[in-house]
Amino acid sequence: MILFLRRKWFDMIANYEKMEEYRVQSPYNMKQFWRFCDMNPDDRIIEFRRGYTKTAITRRCTAALLWPQAGYGNCWQLREEWGFERGKKLIVYCLARS
């Protein structure tokens, strides 16, 4: 799965400062989420791209996934400094060092 990020979030993930990625539960993101669910757990790799160009810098991470409702409450390590927005239904991807 490929996710596009702004420089701030990409740099935090590349430096292992940010270990979760949040996505709002839009129809597009939910479609990606269900595709991710269907993958073999050993193949769950997210490629983060900084920008949309063909030469964009990338970082690959393995990820565990949390149920889409996870971002709605106060569970796990949901951090506003990592982009978490209270009151929104989010998909949360927990990243592992790779």
Helices and strands as residue ranges (DSSP letters): E 2-5, H 7-14, E 20-24, H 27-38, G 41-43, E 45-50, E 57-66, G 68-72, G 80-82, E 90-96
